[in-house]
């Protein structure tokens, strides 16, 4: 059994790093303003929402019962944006774009091993 479940890996690593050394996600812009990765992500993905009462808290599009994973699966199975918008008229082109960008950002996640202890 893996130590961390895939869906919770990023959250658990963040909690561990915060406990170890403070908030590692706070950065400084070139103008000297502080911002956090969470703020950056929420601005970048303003159409991606999480609500424990909607689809079990999975990433959804604008609070609807349409998950990011559904949109990504539709695209990977060959549907065009036009076909998706025809099937799901409540969606907008920007919803599809952000769903794909959000999935891509998750694929860029890096995990760094801590030194000492286990190899």
CORQUI-V177619 format. One record per residue. N is the residue number from 1. RES is the residue in one small letter. SS is DSSP state (H for helix, E for strand, L for the rest). Layout:
((N	RES	SS) (N	RES	SS))
//
This chain:
((1	x	L) (2	x	L) (3	x	L) (4	x	L) (5	x	L) (6	x	H) (7	x	H) (8	x	H) (9	x	H) (10	x	H) (11	x	H) (12	x	H) (13	x	H) (14	x	H) (15	x	H) (16	x	H) (17	x	H) (18	x	H) (19	x	H) (20	x	H) (21	x	H) (22	x	L) (23	x	L) (24	x	L) (25	x	L) (26	x	E) (27	x	E) (28	x	E) (29	x	L) (30	x	L) (31	x	L) (32	x	L) (33	x	L) (34	x	E) (35	x	E) (36	x	E) (37	x	H) (38	x	H) (39	x	H) (40	x	H) (41	x	H) (42	x	H) (43	x	H) (44	x	H) (45	x	L) (46	x	L) (47	x	L) (48	x	E) (49	x	E) (50	x	L) (51	x	L) (52	x	L) (53	x	L) (54	x	L) (55	x	H) (56	x	H) (57	x	H) (58	x	L) (59	x	L) (60	x	E) (61	x	E) (62	x	L) (63	x	L) (64	x	L) (65	x	L) (66	x	L) (67	x	E) (68	x	H) (69	x	H) (70	x	H) (71	x	H) (72	x	H) (73	x	H) (74	x	H) (75	x	H) (76	x	H) (77	x	L) (78	x	L) (79	x	L) (80	x	L) (81	x	H) (82	x	H) (83	x	H) (84	x	H) (85	x	H) (86	x	H) (87	x	H) (88	x	L) (89	x	L) (90	x	L) (91	x	L) (92	x	L) (93	x	H) (94	x	H) (95	x	H) (96	x	H) (97	x	H) (98	x	H) (99	x	H) (100	x	H) (101	x	H) (102	x	H) (103	x	H) (104	x	H) (105	x	H) (106	x	H) (107	x	H) (108	x	L) (109	x	L) (110	x	L) (111	x	L) (112	x	L) (113	x	L) (114	x	L) (115	x	L) (116	x	L) (117	x	L) (118	x	L) (119	x	L))
//
